[in-house]
């Protein structure tokens, strides 16, 4: 999203770090999480031969595919929760988002209409 808004990579890393270390307010450090830690690291990373690329200083994230695989544990968890009558809407939405990421060609084709 930040890239889509034209925010430079260096600024993206700084903004994400600020979110991670949010001070004050009712919920300080509300956004502290493992996923945010990984996101900060990836946004700041430059491509390198050690990462299997080139030492050209380009942003590694621009060479990262926007799709992911799945082992099925999330889907299994949602199915078990539903079978037990336990609402799990956040988990279900996360599974749907992951499944949508697996359909990259379809997403890119649909995006052309917007």
N, C-alpha and C positions, 0 to 999 in steps of 0.2 A: 504494500500500500504506500509506504513511504517513497519507494522508488517510483511508483506511478505518479506521485505528487511532485516528482522532480527534486526530492531531497537528496543532496549529495551523500555518497556512502559514508564519509567521515562523520557527517551530521547525523546520519541514521544511527551509527554506533553510539554517538554521544546521547541522543534522545533515548535510545533503549536502555543505556546505562542509568539515565535519570529515572526512568520508570522503575527500574530494578531497585534503586536506592531512594525511592520517594520518602520524603520526610514530612512530618506534621500531618495535620488533618485527622479525621476520625480513624483512618486505617493506614498508618505508616507501614511501609514495606508490603503493601497489599499485592503488588505485582511481582514479588520475589518468587521465582519458581525455576525449576530445572529447565523447562522449555525456554524460558526467557534467557537463562544463562547460555544455552546452546545457540539461540538466535543471535545474541550479542556477539558471541565468538565467530559465528559464520559470517555475519554482516561485516565484521572487521577484517576477516581473513583475505589475504592476497593470494593469488595463484602462485604455485611454486612447483619445481620439479619434484620436491618431496611429496607433494599432493598429487603427483602424476600429471602435472600440467607444465606450464612454462613459467620461467622466472621473469615475467614481464610486468609485474606489479598490478595487473588487472584484478578486479574484484572477483573472488572465487564464486560469489553468489550469482554473478551473471552467467556462469557456466554450469550452474546447478539446475537440473531438471525439476520442474514443479509438479512432480508426481511421486507417489510412494506406493510400496507394496503392502501386503497385509498377511499376517499369519492366521487371522481368524479369531484370535482370542477376544477382541473387542465385540465382534458379532456374537460369539458364543456367550459372552457376559450379558449382552442385551437380551438374547433369547432366554437365558436362564432367569434373568430378572423378570421378564414378561411372563414366563411360565409360573413364576412364584407370585405374580401379582404385585411386584415391586416396581414403582415408577422409576425409570432411569433416563429421563429426557436428555440430559446433558451428554451422557454416554452414547445414547442413540444418535444424537446429532453429530457427535465426533466420528462415529462409525460411518455415517452417511457422507460426511465431508471427506473422509479418507477414501471411501469408495468412489466418490466423484473425482478425486485427484487421479485415480487409476485410469480414468477415461479422458486422458489429455487430448487426443485427436478430436474427440467429440466436443470437448470444452472449447478448443481453439476454433473449431468450425462454427459453433454457436455464437462465440464472441464477435465474429465478423458481422453479425446482424445488429450489433449495438453501436 
